[in-house]
Amino acid sequence: MENLKIKHDDDNQRFYAEVNGGKAELDYIPHGHKYIDFISTFVPQESRHEGVGHSLAEHALEYAANHDLRVKPTCPFVRDVMDHNPGYRKLAYNFI
Protein backbone atom coordinates (compact mmCIF):
# COMPACT_ATOMS: atom_id res chain seq x y z
CA MET A 1 0.00 0.00 0.00
CA GLU A 2 1.50 3.31 -1.05
CA ASN A 3 1.68 6.31 1.28
CA LEU A 4 1.40 4.12 4.38
CA LYS A 5 3.65 5.58 7.05
CA ILE A 6 4.87 2.61 9.06
CA LYS A 7 6.57 3.37 12.34
CA HIS A 8 8.62 1.20 14.66
CA ASP A 9 7.78 1.27 18.37
CA ASP A 10 10.84 -0.48 19.79
CA ASP A 11 9.69 -0.01 23.41
CA ASN A 12 6.43 -1.88 22.78
CA GLN A 13 7.92 -4.27 20.21
CA ARG A 14 5.68 -3.49 17.27
CA PHE A 15 5.47 -1.91 13.85
CA TYR A 16 2.35 0.17 13.32
CA ALA A 17 0.56 2.60 11.04
CA GLU A 18 -2.40 4.91 11.53
CA VAL A 19 -5.19 3.75 9.21
CA ASN A 20 -8.95 4.10 8.87
CA GLY A 21 -10.39 2.59 12.03
CA GLY A 22 -7.32 3.09 14.24
CA LYS A 23 -3.90 1.46 14.28
CA ALA A 24 -2.70 -1.47 12.22
CA GLU A 25 -0.03 -3.37 14.15
CA LEU A 26 2.48 -6.15 13.77
CA ASP A 27 3.81 -7.32 17.16
CA TYR A 28 7.05 -9.17 17.72
CA ILE A 29 9.34 -10.66 20.35
CA PRO A 30 13.06 -10.08 19.89
CA HIS A 31 15.47 -12.87 20.76
CA GLY A 32 18.74 -11.01 21.17
CA HIS A 33 20.73 -10.55 18.01
CA LYS A 34 19.77 -13.99 16.75
CA TYR A 35 16.17 -13.86 15.57
CA ILE A 36 12.86 -12.03 15.81
CA ASP A 37 9.50 -13.72 16.32
CA PHE A 38 6.66 -11.96 14.49
CA ILE A 39 3.73 -13.04 16.64
CA SER A 40 0.60 -11.24 15.39
CA THR A 41 -0.75 -8.83 12.83
CA PHE A 42 -3.91 -6.76 13.30
CA VAL A 43 -5.64 -4.45 10.83
CA PRO A 44 -8.88 -2.65 11.77
CA GLN A 45 -11.93 -3.84 9.85
CA GLU A 46 -12.23 -0.50 8.00
CA SER A 47 -8.78 -0.96 6.43
CA ARG A 48 -8.77 -4.66 5.63
CA HIS A 49 -8.29 -5.86 2.06
CA GLU A 50 -6.30 -2.72 1.18
CA GLY A 51 -2.81 -4.23 1.48
CA VAL A 52 -2.10 -2.77 4.93
CA GLY A 53 -1.20 -6.10 6.53
CA HIS A 54 1.00 -7.04 3.60
CA SER A 55 2.82 -3.70 3.81
CA LEU A 56 3.37 -4.15 7.56
CA ALA A 57 4.73 -7.66 7.02
CA GLU A 58 7.08 -6.57 4.24
CA HIS A 59 8.32 -3.64 6.31
CA ALA A 60 8.98 -5.91 9.30
CA LEU A 61 10.74 -8.50 7.14
CA GLU A 62 12.92 -5.80 5.59
CA TYR A 63 13.77 -4.62 9.10
CA ALA A 64 14.87 -8.17 9.99
CA ALA A 65 16.93 -8.47 6.81
CA ASN A 66 18.60 -5.09 7.36
CA HIS A 67 19.51 -6.04 10.94
CA ASP A 68 20.81 -9.52 10.05
CA LEU A 69 18.04 -11.21 12.03
CA ARG A 70 16.44 -14.53 11.23
CA VAL A 71 12.64 -14.69 11.44
CA LYS A 72 10.32 -17.00 13.33
CA PRO A 73 6.94 -16.37 11.66
CA THR A 74 4.56 -17.39 14.44
CA CYS A 75 1.96 -15.08 12.88
CA PRO A 76 0.26 -17.01 10.05
CA PHE A 77 -0.05 -13.83 7.99
CA VAL A 78 3.70 -13.16 8.11
CA ARG A 79 4.36 -16.83 7.38
CA ASP A 80 2.14 -16.57 4.28
CA VAL A 81 4.02 -13.49 3.03
CA MET A 82 7.31 -15.34 3.51
CA ASP A 83 6.00 -18.46 1.77
CA HIS A 84 4.97 -16.46 -1.29
CA ASN A 85 8.20 -14.47 -1.59
CA PRO A 86 11.41 -16.43 -2.18
CA GLY A 87 13.47 -13.44 -1.07
CA TYR A 88 11.96 -13.60 2.40
CA ARG A 89 12.09 -17.40 2.77
CA LYS A 90 15.84 -17.22 3.32
CA LEU A 91 15.17 -15.27 6.55
CA ALA A 92 13.39 -18.22 8.18
CA TYR A 93 14.99 -19.28 11.44
CA ASN A 94 15.92 -22.96 11.51
CA PHE A 95 15.17 -24.41 14.95
CA ILE A 96 16.70 -27.82 14.23
Buried (B, 14 or more C-beta within 10 A) or exposed (E): BEEBEBEBEEEEBBBBBEBEEBBBBBBBEEEEEEBBBBBBBBBBEEBBEBBBBBBBBBBBBBBBBEEEBBBBBBBEBBBBBBEEBEEBEEBBBEEE
